[in-house]
Amino acid sequence: MRIDDSYPLVSIIIHCHNDGEYFTDAVESALSQTYPNIEIIIVDDASCDPATLSTLRSISHPRISIYHNTENLHLSGTRNRGISLSNGKYILPLDADDKIEKSYVQKAVDVIENDPSIGVVYCKSNFFGLQNGLWELPDYSFDHMLVGNIVFATALFLKDDWEKAGGYSDKLKAGLEDYDFWLSILEMGKEFFQIPEVLFFYRKKDSSMVNDLIGDLSVTKDAYKQIYLNHPDFYEKHKERYLEKLRDDQLSLHFSYKLMESALAAADETIKRLEHEKKMIEQSTFWRVTKPARYVIDMLRRLFSRRVS
């Protein structure tokens, strides 16, 4: 890692909880950044996995500091602790099972340093692990953010703005704490900027907080309700745009549902027609007469397959 303290310091905050299987990838991607002034703050959220603890003990680097929670503080509490212990002007959260491209920090700092209206810089992302390919999030828009999150947590922002926002909400232990925090940044009147390049890599695996949240409707409802309660003035100020966006989304879902219904009905009619045609063929004289020949051909095909294999 090239070091030049004349550049603004960026603190990469890595949350870790029993992620020893993947943790090294995240740390190496942080250490490989081309940006010349970085510190890495690793906060272990009371891991109990021996492999994870062994990996943490093996890490030694002048730009890495490691802290251990004595109790599980969850994602919000752990990120808040890491940021409070950091010295950077800018913060970049990184989960222990994800990775960043080596030029991400440099490109993000270039954007935010040259435009004081911008409070958050992120990029495009790819999945890797159990699923590969582009993470197809909508292009950034304020109206999208009013009704749901389209910005992942691994984005660059000012530590001063984190302090003004009061950090990540500790009332959202089941997820969506990053969405709640982004709304706090929007309340400050700051803009978001998306770098049009894939610079972040999100690992898809069997179990994750996002999957757990999506799989439990009641938990999701409670989380969104809490977010609304956390930002009453913001939603009151933008209630017309909020309601208009909700209406547009509801209409889009309605028409999508109708199109799906039509497609399913057409598919059902095709299946019925093919079943009818199959039945007519099987009842035909030709089908009955050629049955012995079909049996012989099938036996020969099976015999040939065994010899080839």
Order of alpha helices (4+ residues) and beta strands (2+ residues): beta-alpha-beta-alpha-beta-alpha-beta-beta-alpha-beta-beta-alpha-beta-alpha-alpha-beta-alpha-alpha-alpha-alpha-alpha-alpha
